[in-house]
Amino acid sequence: MYELNEKIKNLKPYDPVEGEMKIRLDANESCVNLPDEIMKEIHAAIDKIDFNRYPDPNATGVCRAFADYYGISPSCVTAGNGSDELISLIMTAFMMKGQTLVISEPDFSMYRFYTSISELNCVSVAKKDGLTLDADALISAGRGENVGAIIFSNPCNPTSKGLSSDDVRRIIESVDCLVVLDEAYMDFWDESLLKEADKYKNLIILRTASKAVGAAAIRLGFAVACKSVTNALKAVKSPYNVNTVTQEIGRIIFSHNEYLTKTKNYIVSQRKSLYNSVAKLESDYPQYFSAVSGCSNFVYIKSPVGRQLFDYLHSLGTAIRYMGDYIRISAGTCEENTTLISQIREFCKTVLKE
Ligand SMILES: *Cc1c(COP(=O)(O)O)cnc(C)c1O
């Protein structure tokens, strides 16, 4: 009789927030949808697709547009079906069974998830105060026996804290293992190593169109690395991993430099204003909220009433992320943030009776 193996028999499918949510601040997506001008270009491009044909396996057009936007060479770029696909690919192809992956939790939960699928050991390095990456601790763990790779997000999801490019360089230069630097939120900060990626033999930088670029729907991510690592990535990926519709839409979006810069600046200003509102909440209710200042598009908040607040907001159609001792709230539009804060204040008065 067939039985599911140990690795998968207790896994549960990804469980998104249920119900019709009016305000979605749980997944760190962009709060800005594409403008009509870009939508028109997208419609015209889709009209020209030969749907009977396979996609371009090299995703040439979208990789070039991505590379032009960031000022790097397209020869260092591999496109993926979201950066999630690239993480999975790296965990299966660049790691050998039984090797160790070094992470530093709290971090993006998919890193640990893939270690069990790929039959890897996982070592999690403690953060300073539980929040900030400890470069020295990562280096000493990275030098440990049988370590295949270090992976971390910078800025970090969920803490929103960033590690300076000097510290990241020091990590890459101090270890022999692969360093996977997940810059999913680096558009919101300014310490990227993208322009230096081809200098290092042991570095893969991941970027995504799902956050600042505002295109989570199309599933598009990128790996940026030196030529030999890029060749290996292209050799191990499935040939048609990025569909033609996504390639076309991504190519168009990345050609709109001005739009992307303007939108990114707006989102950063919304994150700052959300942080300020939460800081005010904290001064009124220091026992319930403690906001972490960061450099992404979301705010990480320590709260002993996170679960109750999550349920309360959920019943009003507002989704946030509950993470145990902390909650994580993505920056919304100006109106969304205003509504959210008044809902939280109402929660304090009616549920906590403060
Ligand atoms: C959202 C996120 C991703 C996922 O990006 P996709 O391209 O949508 O798969 C990767 N890494 C981190 C740290 C993220 O927060």
PDBQT file of the ligand as one rigid body, heavy atoms in Angstrom, charges set to zero:
ROOT
HETATM    1  C1  LIG A 401       7.643  38.099  -0.106  1.00  0.00    +0.000 C 
HETATM    2  C2  LIG A 401       8.999  37.533   0.026  1.00  0.00    +0.000 A 
HETATM    3  C3  LIG A 401       9.534  36.713  -0.957  1.00  0.00    +0.000 A 
HETATM    4  C4  LIG A 401       8.655  36.091  -2.011  1.00  0.00    +0.000 C 
HETATM    5  O1  LIG A 401       8.705  36.681  -3.179  1.00  0.00    +0.000 OA
HETATM    6  P1  LIG A 401       7.952  36.052  -4.433  1.00  0.00    +0.000 P 
HETATM    7  O2  LIG A 401       8.777  36.611  -5.531  1.00  0.00    +0.000 OA
HETATM    8  O3  LIG A 401       6.565  36.589  -4.388  1.00  0.00    +0.000 OA
HETATM    9  O4  LIG A 401       8.000  34.569  -4.371  1.00  0.00    +0.000 OA
HETATM   10  C5  LIG A 401      10.839  36.283  -0.845  1.00  0.00    +0.000 A 
HETATM   11  N1  LIG A 401      11.580  36.627   0.219  1.00  0.00    +0.000 NA
HETATM   12  C6  LIG A 401      11.077  37.387   1.212  1.00  0.00    +0.000 A 
HETATM   13  C7  LIG A 401      11.930  37.714   2.372  1.00  0.00    +0.000 C 
HETATM   14  C8  LIG A 401       9.777  37.851   1.151  1.00  0.00    +0.000 A 
HETATM   15  O5  LIG A 401       9.265  38.544   2.158  1.00  0.00    +0.000 OA
ENDROOT
TORSDOF 0
